[in-house]
Amino acid sequence: MKLWNKFWKWYEDKILGSIIIIAVIQFIQIPHMVWNADLMLEAGLVSRVHPVIDWFLYGVDLIEIISIINVGMIMYSLIKKRRDKSKKLQNMH
């Protein structure tokens, strides 16, 4: 269990970097949403211009997995930190 706590201590120290990663992934979603809307509307202004561009913009969906995992880890870290703080306050009284 010591290794687990060591990992979370390291992760909590790096939480700002995690939030930056999430922000970058969310910003990458903007061109993907435009491409997807163009595809659905069959306008052909952005989609189906070049297969490589389509492949990259379609593949952006897969990068969301990193963001989802990262958000879960941040939530767990914050909950864990709040519980630890609450336990310390209870032990003081």
Secondary structure as GFF3:
##gff-version 3
##sequence-region A 1 93
A	DSSP	alpha_helix	2	13	.	.	.	ID=ss1
A	DSSP	alpha_helix	15	41	.	.	.	ID=ss2
A	DSSP	alpha_helix	51	92	.	.	.	ID=ss3
###
